[in-house]
Amino acid sequence: MTALVLVELDGAAPADASLRALTLARSLGDVNAVVFAGAAPQDALASFGVTDVYLIEPSSLEGYAPQAWARTLAGLATETGATAVLAAGTDRGNEVLAHLGAITGLPMAANCTLVTPDEGRTHRLVRHRWAGLLLEDAVMEAPVALFTVATDSVAAVSAETASAVRGDVHKPELAEADLVVQAAESPAGAGGASLATARVVVGGGRGVGGPDGFAPLEELAGLLGGVVGVSRVVTSEGWRPHKQQVGQTGTKITPELYLACGISGAIQHIAGCAGAKHIVAINTDPGAPILTHADYAVIGDLHQVIPALIEALRTRRTP
């Protein structure tokens, strides 16, 4: 059996969320990777059990076009005889596989934590429901199974053995309708990482005070090599774009450190940041719900704490 995995990149390396998808894919058979870029990190992919890499050159398909990406995966799934197609449970991974399901008429299960082949065309699976508050056991019957992998519940574990990766440049056959929706790639935020893959996220909520209050948070994120995330109220007020929202209706994050500044911690926000390894909260309210989820808390005014932290980091970096 062969599993085809859409691999997203973080700079030149595979995104952490995609490494988690590759880890789960190894339980389904031989692992082939699909990379929409001019070059693929073959050594990194080999260490996670990939045997074949299909490279979709930018000259064939520029930018991000979800339907075109899905059409490409559909063609490769047929060509390789794949029994499963997987992607990380990111906004992009879920969107592309939803399009793939619509194109092929195949069922798709999102945010899986465990997938086990069972008698050929059947897969038993466990997946997140209700933002991870509920685990669902289900059975999928399909000639080709479509899954996205939960980004905060499957650890990225390299394979015990790795073999040389075979590379192939693939030129997809696309219709004009597949390219109607295209998104131009823009530079990532501080540290070159996306919100879903960043190892450090500096979050800001209502307590930041307004759009201008995010400048210190941007500076702090830059010093820490991270990116800025926000709570839902911030996007509702129009202070920051929705793509920076952390939460049930935003992005689920899995950083090493989440620094939550002026965020009360509604359950929807906690659903998005619960995968962080360490949470540090800065809040003037000692009764804020987020403090019950934080590993460390600073009870104080973020407008005083953040500048002091920035100054300390600058001093530490000065020879």
VODRENBA-743676 format. One line per 3 residues: number of its first residue (from 1); for each residue x, y, z negated of C-alpha. Coordinates in pm, 1 decimal. Layout:
BEGIN
NUM = X:Y:Z | ... $
This chain:
BEGIN
1 = 0.0:0.0:0.0 | 112.3:354.6:72.2 | 33.4:675.8:-114.9 $
4 = 67.3:1006.8:69.6 | 142.4:1302.3:-159.1 | 116.3:1673.8:-79.1 $
7 = 421.7:1832.1:-243.3 | 415.7:2202.9:-328.8 | 742.6:2389.4:-371.6 $
10 = 862.9:2623.8:-644.0 | 1133.6:2809.5:-457.3 | 1339.0:2534.4:-293.9 $
13 = 1251.0:2266.7:-551.7 | 936.7:2055.0:-592.2 | 685.2:2220.3:-823.3 $
16 = 652.1:2053.8:-1163.0 | 284.2:1983.1:-1094.0 | 379.4:1796.6:-776.1 $
19 = 637.5:1589.1:-964.4 | 353.9:1478.6:-1191.9 | 151.9:1378.0:-885.0 $
22 = 449.5:1179.4:-751.1 | 482.4:1003.9:-1087.8 | 122.4:886.4:-1076.9 $
25 = 149.4:795.2:-707.0 | 422.8:538.4:-776.7 | 163.9:315.1:-943.4 $
28 = -27.2:298.1:-613.5 | 244.7:170.7:-380.0 | 515.1:317.3:-157.8 $
31 = 528.6:697.1:-186.8 | 546.3:928.2:115.3 | 568.1:1305.1:68.4 $
34 = 432.5:1584.5:287.6 | 605.5:1923.0:261.3 | 484.3:2234.5:442.5 $
37 = 820.1:2412.9:469.0 | 1129.1:2446.4:684.5 | 1331.0:2217.1:458.3 $
40 = 1260.6:1954.6:193.2 | 1446.9:1886.1:-134.8 | 1515.9:1524.7:-39.7 $
43 = 1742.1:1438.8:-333.9 | 1483.5:1561.3:-585.4 | 1206.5:1373.6:-405.9 $
46 = 1415.0:1055.6:-389.2 | 1462.4:1065.5:-765.3 | 1084.3:1046.7:-802.3 $
49 = 1047.5:741.2:-580.1 | 974.5:901.8:-242.4 | 1084.4:688.6:53.9 $
52 = 964.6:902.2:346.5 | 923.5:1279.0:381.4 | 709.6:1439.1:650.5 $
55 = 822.8:1795.2:708.0 | 569.7:2036.4:856.8 | 780.7:2317.3:997.4 $
58 = 658.1:2677.1:957.0 | 688.8:2712.7:1334.9 | 410.0:2455.1:1364.5 $
61 = 189.3:2610.9:1099.4 | 269.3:2944.4:937.3 | 153.4:3036.2:586.9 $
64 = -117.9:2861.7:391.3 | -422.0:2743.8:587.4 | -623.7:2499.2:374.5 $
67 = -826.2:2342.0:654.1 | -520.8:2305.6:877.2 | -324.5:2148.3:591.5 $
70 = -611.1:1906.7:533.4 | -628.3:1822.1:905.2 | -255.3:1751.1:897.4 $
73 = -295.0:1518.0:597.4 | -582.2:1339.8:771.3 | -363.4:1270.8:1074.8 $
76 = -70.4:1151.5:864.0 | -293.9:927.5:651.8 | -409.2:750.9:968.1 $
79 = -58.3:735.0:1113.2 | 98.4:589.2:798.7 | -192.4:364.2:701.3 $
82 = -211.7:533.3:362.5 | -454.2:386.1:111.3 | -447.6:700.8:-106.7 $
85 = -377.3:1070.8:-61.5 | -279.6:1272.0:-368.6 | -199.8:1630.6:-461.1 $
88 = -136.9:1823.0:-780.0 | -448.5:1952.9:-955.2 | -356.9:2313.5:-872.8 $
91 = -584.1:2561.1:-696.7 | -408.8:2478.4:-370.3 | -407.2:2101.9:-421.9 $
94 = -775.3:2087.5:-513.9 | -872.9:2309.8:-221.3 | -678.9:2114.5:40.0 $
97 = -808.4:1776.0:-76.3 | -1164.2:1908.3:-90.4 | -1124.8:2007.9:275.6 $
100 = -975.2:1665.3:347.6 | -1278.2:1499.7:193.3 | -1509.7:1711.9:405.5 $
103 = -1315.2:1635.6:725.0 | -1294.8:1260.2:668.9 | -1617.2:1199.0:477.9 $
106 = -1416.8:1033.8:199.3 | -1484.2:1077.8:-175.3 | -1240.1:1291.0:-374.7 $
109 = -1175.5:1283.8:-750.6 | -1011.6:1586.9:-912.6 | -785.1:1614.4:-1219.1 $
112 = -708.3:1245.2:-1263.7 | -485.0:1123.3:-1546.5 | -476.7:753.6:-1453.5 $
115 = -545.1:567.3:-1129.2 | -526.7:188.4:-1097.4 | -578.1:-7.1:-773.7 $
118 = -841.4:-275.5:-811.7 | -906.8:-531.0:-537.1 | -805.7:-337.7:-227.6 $
121 = -1060.2:-67.0:-145.1 | -1143.5:3.7:-509.1 | -959.8:225.2:-758.7 $
124 = -1034.6:261.2:-1128.4 | -960.2:606.1:-1259.5 | -969.4:834.5:-1560.9 $
127 = -1015.4:1205.4:-1501.4 | -1074.6:1528.8:-1685.8 | -1424.5:1674.7:-1703.1 $
130 = -1539.4:1992.7:-1873.6 | -1193.5:2151.3:-1861.2 | -1033.5:1847.4:-2020.6 $
133 = -1273.5:1828.0:-2315.7 | -1411.7:1499.6:-2180.4 | -1240.9:1201.3:-2015.7 $
136 = -1447.4:1014.9:-1757.1 | -1390.4:651.4:-1659.0 | -1499.3:588.5:-1302.5 $
139 = -1458.5:355.5:-1006.3 | -1394.1:485.3:-654.4 | -1472.6:267.9:-352.1 $
142 = -1319.2:403.8:-32.2 | -1087.8:287.9:247.8 | -863.9:584.1:162.6 $
145 = -888.0:732.4:-187.7 | -837.0:1106.4:-245.0 | -710.7:1224.1:-585.4 $
148 = -568.2:1533.4:-747.9 | -358.8:1483.5:-1060.3 | -418.1:1674.9:-1384.2 $
151 = -127.3:1915.3:-1431.5 | -120.9:1893.6:-1811.5 | -173.8:1524.3:-1886.6 $
154 = 65.6:1328.4:-1665.7 | 433.1:1361.5:-1756.5 | 681.9:1405.4:-1473.1 $
157 = 903.9:1096.2:-1501.1 | 1174.4:1012.7:-1248.2 | 1189.5:666.2:-1095.5 $
160 = 1421.7:402.2:-1242.9 | 1579.0:351.3:-902.0 | 1604.6:578.7:-600.1 $
163 = 1678.0:497.9:-237.0 | 1770.4:715.0:58.1 | 1483.3:924.0:188.1 $
166 = 1387.0:906.1:553.1 | 1292.1:1244.9:694.4 | 1059.2:1314.8:985.6 $
169 = 946.0:1641.9:1141.4 | 573.6:1621.5:1208.8 | 383.0:1853.0:1441.6 $
172 = 12.0:1840.1:1363.7 | -261.7:1854.2:1623.8 | -483.0:2145.3:1520.6 $
175 = -790.4:2312.2:1662.2 | -838.0:2687.9:1666.4 | -1111.4:2650.7:1403.0 $
178 = -857.9:2496.4:1162.9 | -665.2:2824.3:1158.6 | -951.6:3065.7:1097.8 $
181 = -856.4:3097.4:730.2 | -486.1:3166.3:673.8 | -307.3:3328.9:381.7 $
184 = 27.3:3499.8:425.1 | 289.6:3395.5:173.0 | 394.2:3670.1:-67.6 $
187 = 692.0:3678.9:-304.6 | 621.3:3513.7:-638.7 | 626.9:3705.9:-963.7 $
190 = 919.4:3745.4:-1200.0 | 1141.6:3442.0:-1213.3 | 1022.8:3321.2:-870.5 $
193 = 759.9:3089.3:-1017.8 | 385.6:3068.0:-980.7 | 152.7:3076.8:-1279.5 $
196 = 81.9:2705.3:-1247.2 | 449.8:2607.4:-1242.8 | 618.6:2874.5:-1460.3 $
199 = 817.3:2756.3:-1763.3 | 741.9:3082.2:-1948.0 | 411.2:3271.8:-1933.2 $
202 = 352.2:3606.7:-2103.9 | -24.1:3645.8:-2143.2 | -213.9:3967.6:-2194.7 $
205 = -571.3:4021.0:-2310.6 | -804.8:4304.9:-2407.5 | -557.4:4415.3:-2673.3 $
208 = -315.6:4532.9:-2403.0 | -547.3:4831.7:-2365.4 | -561.0:4880.2:-1990.5 $
211 = -375.6:4837.0:-1660.0 | -80.6:5051.5:-1769.5 | -30.0:4838.4:-2078.7 $
214 = 98.2:4547.6:-1869.5 | 425.3:4716.4:-1773.4 | 603.6:4601.1:-2094.1 $
217 = 464.5:4250.0:-2046.1 | 602.1:4242.7:-1690.5 | 941.2:4353.3:-1821.4 $
220 = 936.8:4091.7:-2095.2 | 839.7:3820.5:-1847.0 | 1130.3:3923.3:-1627.7 $
223 = 1376.6:3903.2:-1916.5 | 1247.7:3556.5:-2007.3 | 1240.3:3431.5:-1648.3 $
226 = 862.8:3390.8:-1656.0 | 541.2:3533.6:-1514.5 | 243.7:3727.7:-1647.6 $
229 = -93.7:3565.6:-1710.7 | -416.1:3724.0:-1834.2 | -743.5:3642.5:-2004.9 $
232 = -1079.5:3653.3:-1830.0 | -1180.1:3988.9:-1976.4 | -876.4:4147.4:-1811.8 $
235 = -982.8:4033.5:-1465.1 | -1346.2:4124.6:-1538.2 | -1234.7:4478.4:-1619.6 $
238 = -1038.7:4490.4:-1295.7 | -706.7:4548.1:-1470.7 | -533.0:4253.6:-1303.8 $
241 = -613.9:4012.8:-1014.3 | -798.0:3685.4:-1069.9 | -496.0:3482.3:-951.0 $
244 = -328.3:3571.6:-1282.5 | -614.4:3443.9:-1498.5 | -540.6:3161.8:-1740.4 $
247 = -843.2:2957.5:-1841.9 | -1122.8:2723.9:-1746.3 | -1219.4:2938.3:-1445.9 $
250 = -860.7:3040.0:-1375.3 | -533.3:2847.8:-1378.0 | -441.5:2572.4:-1623.6 $
253 = -81.1:2625.4:-1728.8 | 183.8:2391.7:-1872.1 | 480.6:2614.2:-1962.3 $
256 = 749.4:2550.6:-2219.9 | 642.1:2877.2:-2385.2 | 315.6:3070.5:-2375.6 $
259 = 335.9:3411.4:-2541.9 | -23.9:3532.3:-2590.6 | -43.3:3907.7:-2651.4 $
262 = -368.3:4065.9:-2763.3 | -573.4:3759.6:-2667.0 | -849.0:3648.2:-2903.5 $
265 = -857.1:3292.2:-2772.0 | -1203.1:3206.1:-2640.5 | -1254.8:2833.0:-2580.9 $
268 = -1239.0:2885.8:-2203.1 | -894.7:3044.2:-2237.9 | -771.3:2771.7:-2471.0 $
271 = -878.0:2514.4:-2210.3 | -632.7:2679.4:-1971.7 | -332.0:2711.8:-2202.6 $
274 = -364.6:2398.3:-2417.7 | -102.4:2226.2:-2204.0 | 169.8:2469.1:-2315.3 $
277 = 441.1:2301.7:-2522.8 | 473.2:2602.4:-2752.6 | 224.1:2886.4:-2810.3 $
280 = 325.0:3210.4:-2980.6 | 44.1:3458.4:-3051.7 | 76.2:3831.2:-3117.3 $
283 = -245.1:3976.9:-3258.8 | -361.8:4235.6:-3508.4 | -647.7:4009.2:-3618.4 $
286 = -534.5:3732.9:-3858.6 | -865.7:3557.7:-3791.4 | -832.4:3542.6:-3411.5 $
289 = -921.1:3190.6:-3285.4 | -598.6:3160.8:-3085.8 | -398.6:3156.7:-3409.9 $
292 = -538.6:2813.3:-3493.2 | -378.1:2681.4:-3172.8 | -50.3:2872.3:-3201.3 $
295 = 275.3:2720.0:-3319.5 | 386.1:3064.3:-3438.4 | 197.8:3389.5:-3492.3 $
298 = 298.3:3752.4:-3531.2 | 29.9:3959.4:-3703.9 | 97.1:4303.0:-3567.9 $
301 = 44.6:4558.6:-3293.0 | 171.5:4424.4:-2961.3 | 258.2:4782.2:-2857.5 $
304 = 520.6:4776.4:-3130.9 | 617.2:4409.5:-3123.1 | 673.6:4377.9:-2746.2 $
307 = 906.9:4683.2:-2714.7 | 1104.9:4558.4:-3013.7 | 1134.7:4214.5:-2855.2 $
310 = 1243.9:4365.6:-2522.8 | 1509.9:4574.3:-2697.6 | 1638.4:4269.1:-2884.6 $
313 = 1666.2:4071.6:-2561.2 | 1846.4:4356.8:-2387.4 | 2090.7:4389.2:-2676.1 $
316 = 2158.4:4017.0:-2671.5 | 2240.5:4031.1:-2299.3 | 2472.5:4328.9:-2333.1 $
319 = 2840.0:4219.2:-2342.8 $
